[in-house]
Amino acid sequence: MLPAWRLLGRGLERPPRREGPVITATAATTASVHVPVYRPYLGEEVQEAARAALEAGWLGMGKLSRDFETGLEDYLGLTDRHVVSTNSCTEALHIAARLIGLGPGDEVICPSFTYVAGHQALSRTGADIVFCDVEPDTLCIDPDQVRALITDRTRAILAVDYLGLPCKLDELMQIAHEHGLRVIEDAAHAFGTLSDGRPVGSFGDITCFSFGPVKMMTTLEGGAVVTGDPADTQVLRELRHLGIDSDTDARYRNQRNWDFDVVRQGYRCHLGSVPSAIGLAQLAMVDEFIGNRQDYCRYYDAQLGDLDGLQLFETDWEGIAPYIYVVRVRDPELRQDLVEHLKSRGVATGIHFLGAHEFSFYADARRGPLDVTELATQQVLTLPLHPYMDTATLDRVVSGIRSFFEAAADGAEGIAQTA
């Protein structure tokens, strides 16, 4: 397989792998610095790629767009599947939904426990969202709950890979086969993850990736759809570019085709040359991004695993491309206090995710039991995780969490002694 960094073609060199949390800094240099949940890597390699694309002068979808798609195909080891780039994962999900013909009167089974962009992309077609629970160990959609929700109106399943952990796609594909359904995999969190040794996106029905500002790698805003059917690939290309049937190949050569037909309702959601160039530069480094984030997740696990107040995900991170690092606060009433405690120390946190079934827009949506979802939304807390963190920053996050639970334990002990 051609290494992704070779595709850059601008003399950029792949940086050396920085093993683990070894980019050292002293506590003094980091104590006054805000620690964000995520910080994208936008170093000189990335900026040079953007400058070169700007200087070339072709800013719309062009040769670099196709180079980026080819780079993704090579990285994922695709031989009989193809990538169609888009300007966001939300639009990737939307045109995937249009591809399979979702519309009014149809139902699509989705986890409530995911970002609402996925639900919005699908309900935009007029289809009805049906909320499904997730499995307690991975917080990915529960295949048994999916089976229980299928009706004669069901047309599709939305499978979401959470924080980099792959869903049970093979089982979901079997359910879909039994009922004549399509499966759209929302792999926004899982670019670079392996599932049973296979790259996510290299198998299944339709896979959508995100390359947004805070994802594993970024094109600033961007996404992609992967499918194995050449006819589907052509339809996706038409859907993302105004329903035009024959302009894509010309644009891939930085040209325009002025003799075309419009063959379907389309949208304007292609990926331009500058974000594609940024994506190529990021793709050259994505294995390094994944490797050091795996190291940081293991570091967090080792430092936090003995705290009774937290529940960690049971994985060694091998083969997992961790987009975010999430802990579960066992006592939901303590979560906001922990958030404020870390905030006072300059450490930001996030919550991935709220339950979409609680949003006003989806209040009337059909749903199954959501016990796991409802507990998870009260417990999950996202800690800082991004490329090239240093040991002092990691320890600052860890010490903030440990000091909180130590104080909580001391307070509980004091109450017990005076009772």
C-alpha positions as CSV (number, residue, x, y, z in Angstrom):
1,M,0.0,0.0,0.0
2,L,1.3,3.4,-0.9
3,P,2.0,5.4,2.3
4,A,-0.4,8.3,2.6
5,W,2.4,10.8,3.1
6,R,3.8,10.0,-0.3
7,L,0.7,11.4,-1.9
8,L,1.6,15.0,-0.9
9,G,4.1,15.4,-3.7
10,R,5.4,18.7,-2.3
11,G,8.6,17.5,-0.7
12,L,7.1,17.4,2.7
13,E,8.7,14.9,5.0
14,R,6.8,12.7,7.4
15,P,7.7,13.7,11.0
16,P,9.3,11.1,13.3
17,R,7.0,9.2,15.6
18,R,6.9,10.8,19.1
19,E,6.4,7.8,21.4
20,G,4.0,8.3,24.2
21,P,3.6,11.3,26.5
22,V,7.3,12.3,26.2
23,I,7.1,15.9,24.9
24,T,8.2,17.2,28.3
25,A,7.3,20.4,30.0
26,T,7.5,21.5,33.6
27,A,4.5,22.0,35.7
28,A,5.4,25.7,36.0
29,T,5.1,26.1,32.2
30,T,1.7,24.5,32.0
31,A,0.0,25.5,35.3
32,S,-1.3,28.8,34.0
33,V,-2.3,27.4,30.6
34,H,-5.9,26.4,29.8
35,V,-6.1,22.8,28.9
36,P,-8.8,22.4,26.1
37,V,-10.7,19.2,25.5
38,Y,-9.2,19.2,22.0
39,R,-6.6,21.1,20.1
40,P,-6.0,20.2,16.4
41,Y,-2.5,19.9,15.0
42,L,-2.0,22.7,12.5
43,G,1.8,22.7,12.2
44,E,4.0,23.9,9.4
45,E,3.3,20.8,7.3
46,V,-0.4,21.6,7.3
47,Q,0.1,25.3,6.7
48,E,2.5,24.6,3.8
49,A,0.0,22.3,2.2
50,A,-2.7,25.0,2.5
51,R,-0.4,27.7,1.1
52,A,0.5,25.5,-1.9
53,A,-3.1,24.9,-2.7
54,L,-4.0,28.6,-2.5
55,E,-1.1,29.5,-4.7
56,A,-2.2,26.9,-7.3
57,G,-5.4,29.0,-7.7
58,W,-7.9,26.2,-8.2
59,L,-10.0,26.5,-5.0
60,G,-13.1,24.4,-5.8
61,M,-13.4,20.7,-6.1
62,G,-10.4,19.6,-8.1
63,K,-7.4,17.3,-8.5
64,L,-6.5,17.7,-4.8
65,S,-10.1,16.6,-3.9
66,R,-9.5,13.4,-5.9
67,D,-6.0,12.9,-4.4
68,F,-7.5,13.1,-1.0
69,E,-10.1,10.5,-1.8
70,T,-7.4,8.3,-3.3
71,G,-5.3,8.8,-0.2
72,L,-8.2,7.7,2.0
73,E,-8.8,4.6,-0.2
74,D,-5.1,3.7,0.1
75,Y,-5.0,4.3,3.8
76,L,-8.1,2.1,4.4
77,G,-6.8,-0.6,2.0
78,L,-9.8,-0.4,-0.2
79,T,-9.8,-2.6,-3.3
80,D,-13.5,-2.8,-4.2
81,R,-14.9,0.2,-2.3
82,H,-14.7,3.9,-3.2
83,V,-14.6,7.2,-1.3
84,V,-16.7,10.3,-2.1
85,S,-15.6,13.4,-0.2
86,T,-18.0,15.9,1.2
87,N,-17.9,19.2,3.1
88,S,-19.0,17.6,6.4
89,C,-19.9,14.3,7.9
90,T,-23.5,15.6,8.4
91,E,-23.8,16.0,4.6
92,A,-22.1,12.7,4.1
93,L,-24.9,11.1,6.2
94,H,-27.5,13.2,4.4
95,I,-26.6,12.1,0.9
96,A,-26.2,8.5,2.2
97,A,-29.8,8.7,3.4
98,R,-30.9,10.2,0.0
99,L,-28.9,7.4,-1.8
100,I,-30.9,4.7,-0.1
101,G,-34.2,6.5,-0.7
102,L,-35.2,7.5,2.8
103,G,-38.3,9.6,2.8
104,P,-41.6,10.4,4.4
105,G,-43.3,7.3,5.9
106,D,-40.0,5.5,6.4
107,E,-38.4,4.8,9.8
108,V,-34.7,4.6,10.6
109,I,-33.5,3.1,13.8
110,C,-30.8,5.2,15.5
111,P,-29.1,5.3,18.9
112,S,-30.4,8.2,21.0
113,F,-26.9,8.4,22.4
114,T,-25.0,10.2,19.7
115,Y,-24.6,13.8,18.4
116,V,-27.8,15.2,16.9
117,A,-26.1,15.9,13.6
118,G,-26.8,12.2,12.6
119,H,-30.5,12.5,13.5
120,Q,-30.8,15.8,11.7
121,A,-29.2,14.4,8.5
122,L,-31.6,11.6,8.4
123,S,-34.8,13.3,9.5
124,R,-34.1,16.0,6.8
125,T,-35.3,13.4,4.3
126,G,-38.7,13.3,6.0
127,A,-38.1,9.9,7.5
128,D,-39.0,9.3,11.1
129,I,-36.3,8.6,13.7
130,V,-36.8,5.6,16.0
131,F,-34.6,5.8,19.1
132,C,-32.7,2.7,20.2
133,D,-30.7,1.9,23.3
134,V,-26.9,1.2,23.4
135,E,-24.8,-1.5,25.0
136,P,-23.4,-0.7,28.5
137,D,-19.8,-1.8,27.8
138,T,-19.2,0.3,24.5
139,L,-22.2,2.7,24.4
140,C,-22.6,1.6,20.7
141,I,-26.1,0.6,19.4
142,D,-27.5,-2.6,20.9
143,P,-28.3,-5.2,18.1
144,D,-30.9,-6.9,20.3
145,Q,-32.7,-3.7,20.8
146,V,-32.6,-3.0,17.1
147,R,-34.3,-6.3,16.4
148,A,-37.1,-5.4,18.8
149,L,-37.8,-2.1,17.1
150,I,-38.1,-3.2,13.4
151,T,-41.5,-2.8,11.8
152,D,-42.7,-2.8,8.2
153,R,-41.9,0.9,8.0
154,T,-38.2,0.3,8.9
155,R,-35.8,1.1,6.0
156,A,-32.4,1.6,7.6
157,I,-30.2,1.3,10.7
158,L,-27.8,4.0,11.8
159,A,-24.8,2.4,13.5
160,V,-22.5,4.8,15.4
161,D,-19.0,3.9,16.5
162,Y,-18.5,5.6,19.9
163,L,-15.2,7.4,20.8
164,G,-13.3,5.0,18.4
165,L,-14.8,1.7,19.6
166,P,-16.4,-0.1,16.7
167,C,-20.0,-1.1,16.8
168,K,-21.1,-4.7,16.1
169,L,-21.4,-4.1,12.4
170,D,-21.4,-7.7,11.3
171,E,-24.3,-8.5,13.5
172,L,-26.2,-5.4,12.4
173,M,-25.5,-6.3,8.8
174,Q,-27.0,-9.7,9.4
175,I,-30.1,-8.2,10.9
176,A,-30.4,-5.8,7.9
177,H,-30.0,-8.8,5.5
178,E,-32.8,-10.6,7.2
179,H,-35.2,-7.7,6.9
180,G,-34.1,-6.1,3.7
181,L,-32.7,-3.0,5.3
182,R,-29.6,-0.7,4.6
183,V,-27.0,0.1,7.3
184,I,-25.4,3.5,7.4
185,E,-22.3,3.5,9.7
186,D,-21.5,6.8,11.3
187,A,-17.8,6.4,11.8
188,A,-17.1,10.0,12.7
189,H,-15.3,8.8,15.8
190,A,-13.5,5.8,14.3
191,F,-11.2,6.8,11.4
192,G,-8.2,4.5,11.8
193,T,-9.9,2.0,14.0
194,L,-9.7,-1.7,13.3
195,S,-12.7,-4.1,13.8
196,D,-11.6,-7.7,13.9
197,G,-8.4,-6.6,12.1
198,R,-10.3,-4.8,9.3
199,P,-10.2,-1.0,9.0
200,V,-13.5,0.6,9.7
201,G,-14.9,1.6,6.3
202,S,-13.4,-1.3,4.5
203,F,-16.5,-3.5,4.9
204,G,-20.2,-3.1,5.5
205,D,-22.8,-1.2,3.6
206,I,-22.2,2.6,3.7
207,T,-19.7,4.3,6.0
208,C,-19.5,8.0,6.8
209,F,-16.4,9.7,8.2
210,S,-15.8,13.1,9.7
211,F,-12.8,15.3,9.2
212,G,-14.2,18.3,11.2
213,P,-12.2,20.7,13.3
214,V,-11.9,18.4,16.4
215,K,-11.7,14.9,14.8
216,M,-8.7,12.6,14.6
217,M,-7.6,14.4,11.5
218,T,-9.1,17.5,10.0
219,T,-9.8,19.2,6.7
220,L,-11.2,22.1,8.8
221,E,-14.7,21.0,7.8
222,G,-15.1,17.8,5.8
223,G,-16.4,14.3,5.6
224,A,-16.6,11.3,3.3
225,V,-18.9,8.4,2.3
226,V,-17.5,5.0,1.5
227,T,-19.5,2.4,-0.5
228,G,-18.8,-0.7,-2.5
229,D,-21.3,-0.3,-5.3
230,P,-20.0,1.6,-8.3
231,A,-23.5,2.7,-9.2
232,D,-23.9,4.1,-5.6
233,T,-20.6,6.0,-6.0
234,Q,-21.9,7.7,-9.1
235,V,-25.1,8.7,-7.4
236,L,-23.3,10.0,-4.4
237,R,-21.1,12.2,-6.7
238,E,-24.2,13.5,-8.3
239,L,-26.0,14.2,-5.0
240,R,-23.0,16.1,-3.6
241,H,-22.8,18.4,-6.6
242,L,-26.2,19.7,-7.6
243,G,-27.3,16.5,-9.4
244,I,-24.9,17.1,-12.3
245,D,-24.0,13.9,-14.1
246,S,-20.7,14.4,-15.8
247,D,-18.7,17.3,-14.3
248,T,-16.8,15.4,-11.6
249,D,-14.1,13.8,-13.7
250,A,-13.3,17.2,-15.4
251,R,-13.1,18.9,-12.0
252,Y,-10.7,16.2,-10.8
253,R,-8.4,17.5,-13.6
254,N,-8.9,21.1,-12.5
255,Q,-11.1,21.7,-15.5
256,R,-14.8,22.4,-16.1
257,N,-17.2,20.5,-18.3
258,W,-19.8,22.8,-19.9
259,D,-21.8,20.0,-21.5
260,F,-23.7,18.3,-18.7
261,D,-27.1,17.2,-17.6
262,V,-28.8,17.5,-14.3
263,V,-30.3,14.0,-13.5
264,R,-31.6,14.3,-9.9
265,Q,-32.2,16.6,-7.0
266,G,-28.7,17.4,-5.7
267,Y,-27.0,19.5,-3.1
268,R,-23.8,21.5,-2.8
269,C,-21.6,19.7,-0.4
270,H,-18.4,18.8,-2.2
271,L,-14.9,19.2,-0.7
272,G,-12.7,22.0,-2.1
273,S,-9.0,21.9,-3.0
274,V,-7.7,23.8,0.1
275,P,-9.4,21.6,2.7
276,S,-8.3,18.5,0.6
277,A,-4.7,19.7,0.7
278,I,-5.0,20.1,4.5
279,G,-6.5,16.6,4.7
280,L,-3.6,15.1,2.7
281,A,-1.1,16.7,5.1
282,Q,-3.1,15.4,8.1
283,L,-3.4,12.0,6.6
284,A,0.4,11.8,6.4
285,M,0.5,12.1,10.2
286,V,-2.6,10.3,11.2
287,D,-0.8,7.1,12.3
288,E,1.2,9.2,14.7
289,F,-1.9,11.0,15.9
290,I,-3.5,7.7,16.6
291,G,-0.4,6.2,18.3
292,N,0.2,9.0,20.7
293,R,-3.5,9.2,21.6
294,Q,-3.5,5.5,22.3
295,D,-0.5,6.1,24.6
296,Y,-2.3,9.0,26.4
297,C,-5.5,6.9,26.9
298,R,-3.4,4.1,28.4
299,Y,-1.7,6.7,30.6
300,Y,-5.1,7.9,31.8
301,D,-6.2,4.3,32.4
302,A,-3.2,3.6,34.5
303,Q,-3.5,6.7,36.6
304,L,-7.3,6.7,37.1
305,G,-8.1,3.0,37.1
306,D,-8.0,2.6,40.9
307,L,-10.6,5.3,41.6
308,D,-13.9,3.8,42.8
309,G,-15.8,6.9,41.7
310,L,-15.0,6.3,38.0
311,Q,-15.9,3.6,35.5
312,L,-13.4,3.3,32.6
313,F,-14.0,1.6,29.2
314,E,-12.6,-2.0,29.2
315,T,-10.1,-1.9,26.3
316,D,-6.3,-1.9,25.9
317,W,-6.8,0.5,23.0
318,E,-5.0,-1.8,20.6
319,G,-6.4,-1.3,17.1
320,I,-8.6,1.6,18.4
321,A,-8.2,5.1,17.1
322,P,-9.4,7.1,20.1
323,Y,-11.2,10.3,19.1
324,I,-12.0,11.2,22.7
325,Y,-11.3,9.9,26.1
326,V,-14.4,9.4,28.2
327,V,-14.9,8.3,31.8
328,R,-18.2,7.6,33.6
329,V,-18.8,9.2,37.0
330,R,-20.5,6.4,38.9
331,D,-22.5,8.9,41.0
332,P,-24.2,11.2,38.5
333,E,-24.7,13.8,41.2
334,L,-21.0,14.3,41.4
335,R,-20.4,14.9,37.7
336,Q,-21.1,18.7,37.7
337,D,-19.0,19.2,40.8
338,L,-16.1,17.4,39.1
339,V,-16.6,19.6,36.1
340,E,-16.4,22.7,38.2
341,H,-13.4,21.4,40.2
342,L,-11.4,20.8,37.0
343,K,-12.5,24.1,35.5
344,S,-11.1,25.9,38.6
345,R,-7.8,24.2,37.7
346,G,-7.9,25.3,34.1
347,V,-8.9,21.9,32.7
348,A,-11.8,21.8,30.3
349,T,-14.2,18.9,29.9
350,G,-17.0,17.9,27.6
351,I,-20.1,15.7,27.6
352,H,-20.5,13.2,24.7
353,F,-23.5,12.9,24.6
354,L,-26.9,14.1,25.6
355,G,-29.9,11.9,24.8
356,A,-31.5,13.1,21.6
357,H,-34.8,11.6,22.7
358,E,-35.0,14.5,25.2
359,F,-34.8,17.2,22.6
360,S,-38.0,19.0,21.9
361,F,-37.8,18.4,18.1
362,Y,-37.7,14.6,18.7
363,A,-40.1,14.5,21.7
364,D,-42.7,12.5,19.7
365,A,-40.3,10.0,18.1
366,R,-40.9,6.3,18.6
367,R,-38.5,4.7,21.0
368,G,-37.6,1.5,22.8
369,P,-36.4,1.2,26.4
370,L,-33.5,3.6,26.9
371,D,-32.2,2.7,30.3
372,V,-28.5,2.5,29.4
373,T,-28.7,5.7,27.4
374,E,-30.4,7.6,30.2
375,L,-27.8,6.5,32.8
376,A,-24.9,7.2,30.4
377,T,-26.0,10.7,29.6
378,Q,-25.8,11.5,33.3
379,Q,-22.4,9.9,33.8
380,V,-20.1,10.5,30.8
381,L,-17.4,13.0,31.0
382,T,-14.8,13.8,28.3
383,L,-11.3,14.6,29.3
384,P,-8.7,16.5,27.3
385,L,-7.2,14.4,24.5
386,H,-5.3,15.7,21.4
387,P,-2.1,15.2,19.5
388,Y,1.3,15.9,21.2
389,M,0.2,16.4,24.8
390,D,3.0,16.6,27.3
391,T,3.4,14.7,30.5
392,A,2.9,17.8,32.7
393,T,-0.5,18.4,31.0
394,L,-1.6,14.8,31.4
395,D,-0.6,14.8,35.1
396,R,-2.4,18.1,35.6
397,V,-5.7,16.5,34.4
398,V,-5.0,13.4,36.5
399,S,-4.2,15.3,39.7
400,G,-7.3,17.4,39.3
401,I,-9.5,14.3,39.1
402,R,-7.7,12.5,41.9
403,S,-7.8,15.5,44.2
404,F,-11.6,15.7,43.7
405,F,-12.3,12.1,44.6
406,E,-9.9,12.2,47.5
407,A,-11.7,15.2,48.9
408,A,-15.0,13.6,48.3
409,A,-13.8,10.5,50.2
410,D,-12.5,12.5,53.1
411,G,-15.8,14.4,53.3
412,A,-17.8,11.2,53.3
413,E,-15.5,9.7,56.0
414,G,-15.9,12.9,58.1
415,I,-19.7,12.7,57.8
416,A,-19.6,9.0,58.8
417,Q,-17.5,9.8,61.9
418,T,-19.8,12.5,63.2
419,A,-23.0,10.5,62.5
